[in-house]
Amino acid sequence: MDSGSGLRTERFRAALSPVESGSADERTVAWLQSVALGFHEPRYESKHVSALVEAYDADGRWLTGVYDDAAPVHAWNPAAPVATYATMTHELNTGGSLLPAHQITSVSVRPTHRRRGILRHMITSDLRRAKDEGFAVAALGASEAVIYGRFGFGVATSEVAVQVDARGRLELTVPPSGTTVLADLAQLESLAPEIFRRHLERHRGALGRQIGYAKRAAGLWGDLPEPEKDIRAAVHYDPSGTPDGYVTYKFLPWETEPHTLKVLDLVAVDDAARLELWRYLGSIDLVERITHSAAPDADPLPWALADRRRYAVKSHGDLLWLRPLDPAAMLRARGFEADGAVVLGIADPLDLASGRWLVQVDAGTATVTGLETDETPPSGVPVVEAGAAAFGSLYLGSVSAQVLAAAGGIRGSGADIEALGRLFDVARAPYCSTHF
Ligand SMILES: CC(C)(COP(=O)(O)OP(=O)(O)OC[C@H]1O[C@@H](n2cnc3c(N)ncnc32)[C@H](O)[C@@H]1OP(=O)(O)O)[C@@H](O)C(=O)NCCC(=O)NCCS
């Protein structure tokens, strides 16, 4: 942090110890233990730490720690950071292309150091760096909804937690297609990322995944980075014999009433594969209830069930938050489902993405031209202004311009907001199933 605060900031890559083979270096261990503390997880054992270092390295994560060198004698590990923050990069499907997103994760500040501006310092300097490095968009998942709007992040995708009554067989109205097999878990370490890649390329809102997903799919990791023995998986093949979906799940302890099967991860290249995986799940004996906490907003399942009341939405929550760094690049990367033109201004509290652009969409692709502040917009083109967070929410199309305008995030005349809505509306809500 700034000189005078008494705090020191370091940014580094997770690393193994140079002296003790197979263990993490002390700085990395201390950083990971601080994250565990921040999120109320148990302390990591050294085998967990080395597994995480390997995975973080493969993810290309950068770790930031803020250190208080004036810790008194009874303080827990004076070498551990009082605040943590990490970043990595994966591609985001914008409906038109795959755009590298600057992802922020592992944000924690020790209770004794809260509300002194440590998060503000970490996030503003990081976003500035990401912009300088050429990222168009930053992304995160928030543990609390009140923290990140002030930094220009808006909710861009949601997911639903569903509960399906599975007593008897789950009858679907769509004809079966392809085949589903109980999978050899070990093979999912390489197959799951292949299937996810195809899902990513086809679904607006999908975001590339960190390596932990493949490890969990293969049962090599559970909640902790160590083998989990009760994970099962199934793979679906399309009619030509190509794998196009997988599901991992576990049966909750027998004492759970009704007997419940919990879906851990379900990735499908298309709707047919998604529904076939559900058909498989619904055919498992001794299961009375199936839960999935990360289903899409636009889920075909209830519409394909013979008895749609078997499908209950238990909760609906925000998942991906986006923040513009280079709005013009975001707009050029986006796939539009309607053509038209609009002058879009962005007001940014951190002044990273402020400006005004003429956006002309033709055949689904935008041509974006910067306008000077005092430049008169071309006549007849709708003119609107969005806050950075509202633009983050509008971008993937999960919420309409009209709704954002009603909530105060976008300003313009009624007709101009409607025109913006027509340009940004998408036929199907975006779906992100990547938690980070
Ligand atoms: C959330 C957390 C990281 C905030 O860190 P911090 O260093 O105390 O935050 P700052 O002092 O930099 O505060 C930045 C701003 O956010 C606000 N803020 C921070 N946390 C907030 C919260 N939980 N609720 C409401 N406002 C919050 C501050 O009031 C401040 O506002 P201002 O600058 O507009 O006056 C910290 O409380 C924490 O570690 N919480 C537990 C873990 C967690 O929730 N992490 C987020 C993971 S996504």
The ligand as an SDF file (V2000), in Angstrom:
LIG
                    3D

 48 50  0  0  0  0  0  0  0  0999 V2000
  -15.3030   -7.3700    1.7670 C   0  0  0  0  0  0  0  0  0  0  0  0
  -13.9030   -7.0030    2.2510 C   0  0  0  0  0  0  0  0  0  0  0  0
  -12.8980   -7.5930    1.2780 C   0  0  0  0  0  0  0  0  0  0  0  0
  -13.7850   -5.4740    2.2880 C   0  0  0  0  0  0  0  0  0  0  0  0
  -12.4410   -5.0810    2.5770 O   0  0  0  0  0  0  0  0  0  0  0  0
  -12.0560   -3.6620    3.2450 P   0  0  0  0  0  0  0  0  0  0  0  0
  -10.5960   -3.5060    3.1200 O   0  0  0  0  0  0  0  0  0  0  0  0
  -12.6700   -3.5730    4.5760 O   0  0  0  0  0  0  0  0  0  0  0  0
  -12.7990   -2.6400    2.2640 O   0  0  0  0  0  0  0  0  0  0  0  0
  -12.4180   -1.0980    2.0990 P   0  0  0  0  0  0  0  0  0  0  0  0
  -12.0480   -0.5200    3.4370 O   0  0  0  0  0  0  0  0  0  0  0  0
  -11.4250   -0.9080    1.0170 O   0  0  0  0  0  0  0  0  0  0  0  0
  -13.8040   -0.5410    1.6570 O   0  0  0  0  0  0  0  0  0  0  0  0
  -14.0780   -0.1760    0.3160 C   0  0  0  0  0  0  0  0  0  0  0  0
  -15.4920    0.3020    0.2550 C   0  0  0  0  0  0  0  0  0  0  0  0
  -16.3800   -0.8130    0.2790 O   0  0  0  0  0  0  0  0  0  0  0  0
  -17.2800   -0.6930    1.3880 C   0  0  0  0  0  0  0  0  0  0  0  0
  -17.4570   -2.0470    1.8910 N   0  0  0  0  0  0  0  0  0  0  0  0
  -16.4930   -2.9740    2.0230 C   0  0  0  0  0  0  0  0  0  0  0  0
  -17.0300   -4.1090    2.4820 N   0  0  0  0  0  0  0  0  0  0  0  0
  -18.3410   -3.8990    2.6170 C   0  0  0  0  0  0  0  0  0  0  0  0
  -19.4080   -4.7000    3.0560 C   0  0  0  0  0  0  0  0  0  0  0  0
  -19.2250   -5.9560    3.4340 N   0  0  0  0  0  0  0  0  0  0  0  0
  -20.6220   -4.1600    3.0840 N   0  0  0  0  0  0  0  0  0  0  0  0
  -20.8310   -2.8860    2.6950 C   0  0  0  0  0  0  0  0  0  0  0  0
  -19.8300   -2.0750    2.2570 N   0  0  0  0  0  0  0  0  0  0  0  0
  -18.6060   -2.5780    2.2320 C   0  0  0  0  0  0  0  0  0  0  0  0
  -16.5930    0.2360    2.3540 C   0  0  0  0  0  0  0  0  0  0  0  0
  -17.5190    0.8770    3.1760 O   0  0  0  0  0  0  0  0  0  0  0  0
  -15.8950    1.1730    1.4150 C   0  0  0  0  0  0  0  0  0  0  0  0
  -16.8130    2.0960    0.8790 O   0  0  0  0  0  0  0  0  0  0  0  0
  -16.3590    3.5580    0.3750 P   0  0  0  0  0  0  0  0  0  0  0  0
  -14.9300    3.4390   -0.1010 O   0  0  0  0  0  0  0  0  0  0  0  0
  -17.3190    3.8420   -0.7020 O   0  0  0  0  0  0  0  0  0  0  0  0
  -16.4720    4.3930    1.5870 O   0  0  0  0  0  0  0  0  0  0  0  0
  -13.6600   -7.5520    3.6500 C   0  0  0  0  0  0  0  0  0  0  0  0
  -14.6550   -7.0740    4.4970 O   0  0  0  0  0  0  0  0  0  0  0  0
  -13.6530   -9.0810    3.7450 C   0  0  0  0  0  0  0  0  0  0  0  0
  -12.6040   -9.6890    3.6410 O   0  0  0  0  0  0  0  0  0  0  0  0
  -14.8070   -9.7260    3.9470 N   0  0  0  0  0  0  0  0  0  0  0  0
  -14.9030  -11.2040    4.0720 C   0  0  0  0  0  0  0  0  0  0  0  0
  -14.5800  -11.9220    2.7690 C   0  0  0  0  0  0  0  0  0  0  0  0
  -15.3720  -11.4100    1.6100 C   0  0  0  0  0  0  0  0  0  0  0  0
  -16.5770  -11.1850    1.7060 O   0  0  0  0  0  0  0  0  0  0  0  0
  -14.6950  -11.2080    0.4710 N   0  0  0  0  0  0  0  0  0  0  0  0
  -15.2990  -10.8280   -0.7420 C   0  0  0  0  0  0  0  0  0  0  0  0
  -15.1690  -12.0030   -1.6280 C   0  0  0  0  0  0  0  0  0  0  0  0
  -15.9080  -11.7810   -3.1230 S   0  0  0  0  0  0  0  0  0  0  0  0
  1  2  1  0
  2  3  1  0
  2  4  1  0
  2 36  1  0
  4  5  1  0
  5  6  1  0
  6  7  2  0
  6  8  1  0
  6  9  1  0
  9 10  1  0
 10 11  2  0
 10 12  1  0
 10 13  1  0
 13 14  1  0
 14 15  1  0
 15 16  1  0
 15 30  1  0
 16 17  1  0
 17 18  1  0
 17 28  1  0
 18 19  1  0
 18 27  1  0
 19 20  2  0
 20 21  1  0
 21 22  1  0
 21 27  2  0
 22 23  1  0
 22 24  2  0
 24 25  1  0
 25 26  2  0
 26 27  1  0
 28 29  1  0
 28 30  1  0
 30 31  1  0
 31 32  1  0
 32 33  2  0
 32 34  1  0
 32 35  1  0
 36 37  1  0
 36 38  1  0
 38 39  2  0
 38 40  1  0
 40 41  1  0
 41 42  1  0
 42 43  1  0
 43 44  2  0
 43 45  1  0
 45 46  1  0
 46 47  1  0
 47 48  1  0
M  END
$$$$
